[in-house]
């Protein structure tokens, strides 16, 4: 039926011509990881964690009653949009061909009955649904026994993906595999009744690169700012220490990005662009993310505590806590969300200062606070720009803003950016500038350059031409890069 080196489905009618018994045999299909490129236990658990963060101990209490009880309770507390779930199109096509040929199809899953029923109703492809109840976890031997009691020995073909499916495959007439790991697929192929692979979905390295958002490590260069502003960048020990801190902070940030994407699965699938993210689209399993994010966090803190000053670990912990609070609560609060974003940027500078034991300048802290508040407001404005068609008093989903707030967001953002320029201008005439610059008056040119850049950014945002992340925009925008180079030259000339 299938080429062993290939995953593409052949014509199902040809299979029926070769296997006359297929017409009389029920096709049983697994759900998690097979039909669905996700795991409903992980999905409901993450949704519960996001919706009820102060009740995270409850699932552990439910677990004392058994795994089935946990699934039942989580499904009762979490509303899943089954229409937005990432289904495997090849498996769906395989099922449709089976039904077109007059074959009975059963959905048999270890997920709870409530969610399995909703998915079956949404797809309209199943004649029967077998799923876990409040006390019975329909997995492994339990699923095999349930299918044998209904269809008898070799009275069904089974399409599954995990090691838990091996007992079911041994009792089936034909073993069909979809999206299994290499280890499980090898075990399935060793069975005498192995028939073929319907679909093979392996995570690509690029999917992990996107999920870890390595391009966002660009923001972590702010750790080097205290080293630059104190003019101590020629001190090799401090430079190496800053590089190590940059790496540790990057691992911590990637851990946060993974957790944020896992908690935002439901919202991301409703978003025009974010629904293509690796976890939201199903290219990466949420189970893999749940394993990866604590591992990255442990590595980051382990290296920090081992090789860097304790103050660095405390600063990173503060960053992690604020990011988590932003993901869970703060991003839905008007104005608080953008102030939190500005603090996350500024925290990177503070982290660099405490790590290198460099005194944090009042001027640097004031400038960064207003400058990054402006960027945070740009980010929010650009993110919400496509929703301006809502009614004037219509609330933006998932945010604390209304459609009528857009002019005010722009006004606050431009004012914050211009205030940052004023702080820089006042710094020129302060005695602190004379410690580092022979010609501080040259910095007036940088003020003009920054004023131009901030004005341009906000005009582009008003036109709907701004990337949702202004830092990424600046890294790709030629005008922004030229402006940054000119400002660096001005500061060099002023020394």
N, C-alpha and C positions, 0 to 999 in steps of 0.2 A: 504493500500500500504506500509506503513512504521510502524515499531514498534515505539511508542512514546518515548521510553527510549533509542533508538538506532539511529545512523545516517547512518548506512550502507544501500546502495541502494539494493533493491530486484530486481529480474529479471524483466526487463521492459516489456517483452512479457506477463508475467503473469498479469501485470497491464492492458495491452490492452485487455486481455481476460475478465477481470472483468469489464472494462469500455469501452463498444463498442463505445461511443461517442468520445473517445480520438482520433480515427483515423481522424475524420472530424474537429477536433479543433486544431487551431494553438497554438503551445507552444511558449510563449513569455518569453524571458530571460533578466534579468537585467544584467548590466556589473559591475559597481563599487561595490565591496564588495560581489558580488554574483559569477559571472563567474571569476572575477578578484579579487585576494586577496590584493587589494590595492585601491587607489582612484586616478583617472587620474588628477583631478583638483589639488590635493596635489602634485602629481608627476611633473606635468608641472610647478606648482608654484615654487617648490624647484629647478628644473632644470633652471628656469629663474633666480632665486636668485643667483644660482652659476655662471651662464654664464653672467649675467648682474647685478652685485652687486651694481653698481652706479645708476641703474635705478629702484630701488625697489619701488619708489613712483608711477611708471606707473600703476601697477595693481589697485591701489586705485583710480586713475583717470578713468581707464576703468570701475571700479565698479559703477561709477556714471551713466553709460549707462545700467547697469543691470548685473546680474550674468552671463547671456548667453554671453555677450560681453567679460567678463573676460575670460571665458573658450575659446572663439574663439581666442582672442588675444594671450593668453598663448600658445595655441596649435600651433599658427603661429610662435611663437618665440622659441619654444622648440622642439627638435627632439627626439621623444621617440622610442626606439628599442622595437617594439611590440613583437618580437620573444622572448625577454628575460624577459617579464613581468611574474609575478607569478600567473598563472592560477590555478583554483581549479580543480583538476583531477576528483573528483567525479561529479562535475557539467558537465565537459566535457564529461565524460562517459555517463551521463544521456542524454545529447544532442545527442550523437552519437547513442544511442539506439533509441531515438525518430526518428531520420532520417532513421535509418535502418528499422524502422517499417513503413516508408513512410509518416511520419508526417512533416508538414511545421513548420519551426522554425524561429522566428523573434528575432533579437537583438534590444531591446528598452532601451535606456540609456539617462541619463541627460548629459553625456559627449558630447563633440563637435563632429560634423559629421565627421570631418577629421580623428580623432583618431579612432572613432568607425568603420569607413570604413576600415582603415588599419588593425584593429584587425580582422574584419570579413573576409577580404581578406586573412589574414595570416592563420586563423583557417579553413576556407572553410566549415563552418558548418551552415551558415545562408542563408535563402532565401530572407530575407529583413532586412534592417537596418533602425531604427528610432532613431534619435539623435537630440541634441540641435543644433540650427543654431545661426547665429550672434545676433538674437533678441529674439528667443524663447528658454526658458529653459525648456526642456522636463522632468519635474519632478513633482511628486504629481498629482494634478488635471489635469495639462496640459498633462501628459503622459496618464492618464485615458481617457481624452477626445479624444486624438489621436487614442488610441486603439479602443475605442467605435465607432469612425467614420469609422474605417477600418473593424472591425470584429463584431460589434454589442454587445449588452448586453449578457454576458456569452458566447461570441463567441470565447473565448481564455482562456487558462490556463496560469497563471503568476507565474514565479519563481523569487523571490526578497529577499531582506534582511533588508530593513530599514523602519523606521517609515513613510518616504515619500511614501512608497509603499502601505500603508493601503487603500487609495482610489482606487488604481488599483486592489488590492485583492478583494475588495467588489464588483467590477464590473466584475470580472473574473468568469469563470465557476468553476475553481479549484484554491485554494491557495496552492502554493508550496513555501517552505522556504529553504534558504541556508545561513549559516554563519550569522544569525541574533543574536543580543544581546538577553539576557534572557527576557528583558522587551518587545521587539518587538515580540519575539517568542510567549510569553504569549498572546499578543493581536491577533496575527495571529491564534493561536489555538482557540480563542474564536469565530472566524468567522464560520458561518454555512457551508461554502464551503471549510474549511481547509482540505487538503489532506495529507500532510506529510512534513517531513524534508529530504531534499536531502543530505545536508552536514552540519556539525556543526564544526566550527573552533573557538575555544576559546583560547585566549592567556594563556599560562602557566606561572607560576611564574619563572620557569627556563629561559624562553624566556626574561623576563624583567631583570633577573640577568645578562644574557649574554649581553643584550643591554646596561645596565648601566655599564658593565665591572667592576664589583666590585673587580675582581682580580687585576685590574690596580691600585686600591687604594694602593697597595704595594709601588708604586713609591712615594706616598705622605708621606711615612715615612721619606723622605728627610727633611721634616719640622723639624724633631727632631735633625738633624745633628748639628746645632749651639748650641743646648742644650748639646749635647754630647761633642763637641770639646771645649766648654768653661768649661767643667767639673762642670756644675751646675744642673745636672740631679737629684740631691738629694733634690732640692728645690721644695717642693710639689706644691705651687701656680703656678710656671712656668710649671711644668709637666701637671697640669690640663688644663692650658691655651693652651699648645701645643696639648693636646688631642682634645680639642674643635676646635682648628684651623685645625687639621687633618680631623675632621668630616666635617667641612664647606668646606674645600678645596676638599674633596672627592665628596660632592654634586655638587660643581661647575664643577669638572672634568667630572662627569657622565653626567651633562647637556651638556658639550662640546662634549662628545662621541656620545650622541644621535643626536645632531645637525650635527655632522660630518658624521654619518651614513646616515642621511636623505639627506644631500647634495651630498653624494657619491653613491646614489642608482644605478645610471646608470653604473658607473665604477665597483662597487662591483659585479653586476650581470654578468660582463664579467670576473671576477676573479675566478680562480679554487677553492679557499677556501672561500673567502669573500662572495660568492653568497649564502652561507648557513647562513649568519647573519640574525637575526630575521626580520629586515625590508626588506632586499633585497629578502629574501625567501617568504615574505608575511605572516609569522607567527604573526607579529605585523603590524598593520596598520600605515601608515605614519601620519594619523590624530591623532593617540594616541601619537606618538612621538612629533608632533607639540604642543600637549597640555602639555606633560610631561617636555620637556626641559626648557621652561621658568618658570615652577613651581619650579623645582629644583634650578634654578638660583636665583629666588626670595627668597626661603628659605635660601639658602647659604648666600646671601648678607644680608638678614634680621637678621640672627643670628650673622653674623660678625659685623654689625653695632651696634647691641644691646649689645653684650657680649665681643667684642674684640676691640683692639685699631683701630682707623680709618686707620692707616697705613696698617693694614692687609687687609682691604677691598680694598684699592688702589692697593696693590700687587696682590690680586686675580683678580681685574679688568684688570691689565696689563697681567696676565696669560691668561685670557679669550680672550682679544683682540689679543694677539699674536697667540693663538691657532686658533682663527677664521681666522686671516690673513693667517696662515699656510694652513688651509683647503681650503681657497678660491683662494690663489695665490701662496704663497711661496713654497708649496711642488712641484710645477712645474718648479722651478728655480734651476738650477745647483748650488751646493754648498750652496746657500742661504738656501735650505731646511734643510740640516743637521745642519747648524749653528743655525737655528731657533729651531730645535729639542733639540740641546744642551742647548740653552737658556731656553727652557721650563723646562728641568731638573734643571738647575741652579736656575731658578726663585723660585723653591720650597724651596731651601736652603735660598735664600734671603728673601722669605716670612716668614720662621721660624725666621730669625734674626730680622726682623723689628717688627714682632708680639711680640717677647719676649724682645725687646729692648736690644739685645745682639750685640755688635760691630762685624761687618763682617770682618773676617780676610782676609788680602790680600792673604795669602797662601791658605786658603780654597777656595777662589774665583778662584784663578789661577788653583789650582788642579782640581776643579769641572769642569771648562770650558774645559780643555783639555781632562779630563777623559770622560765626557759626549759627547764631540765631537767624540771621538773614538767609543763610544757606538752607537751614531747616524749613523755613517758611517757603523758600523756593521749591524745595522737595514736596512739601504738602500741596502747594498751589499746582505744581505740574502733575502730581498724582491725581488730584481731584478735577483738573481742568476738563477732562472728557465728560464730567457729570454736570456741567453747567446748564445742560438742557432741562434739569429738574425744575419743578415749580419753585418759585422764589422762596417759599417757606419749607420746601422739601428737605428732609434730613438726609445727609449723605450716609449711605450704609456703612456701618462699622467705624464711623468717625463722629466726632462731636460737633460737626459743622453743618450749616445749612447752605443751600445754593446761593442765598443772598450774601453770604460771608466773603465771597471771593474778592471783592474790591478792598475789604478791610484787611484780608490776609496780605494782599499785595502792598497796601500802604504800610503795614507794620514791617513787612520784609524790607522794603526800600529804606524805611526810617532806620532799621537796625543796621543795614549795610552802611548807610551814610554816617551813623554814629561811630562805627568802627573806624571810618576814615578820619573823623574828628579826633578820636583817641590817638591815632597815629600822628596827626598834625600837632596835638598838644605835647606828645612825647618829644618832638623835635626840639622844643624850647625848654625841656626839663634837663636838670643837671645830669640825670642818669644817662642821657644820650651822649654826653661828652666823654663818658668812660670808655665808650666803644667806637666813637666816630670822630674823626678829625674835622669833617665837613658835614655835620648833621643837617645843614640847610638843603643838601642835595636830596634828602628824603622827601622833600616837597614834590619832586617829580613822581615818586612812587605813590604819593597821595592822589595825584591827578590820574595816574594809570589805574589805581584801584577804584577810584570814583567812576572812571569810564567803564571798567569791567563790570562793576556791580550794576550800573545803569543798563548796560547791554544785556546782562543776564535777565534782569527783570522785564525788559522789553520783549526778549525772546520768549520768556515764560508767558507774558500776556498774549503773545501771538500763538501760543500752543506749540512752540518749537523747542521746548526745553525737555531734556531727559528727566525722568523721575528722580534720578540721583545726580545732583549738580556737580559732585566731585568727579563722577565718571564722565559727565559732559565736559568738564574742564580738561580732563586727561586726553580727550579725543578731539577737542576743538582747537584748531590752529591758532585762532586769535587769542584764546586763553593761554596757550603755551608760549606764544610770543610775548604776551603781557607778563607772564611769570618770569621769562628770561630777562626782559627789560628791567623788571623790578629787582631781580637778583643783581644785575649789573649796577644799578643805581646804588644799592646798599654796599656793594663792593667798592664802588668809587667813593662812597662817603667815609670809608674806614681810613 
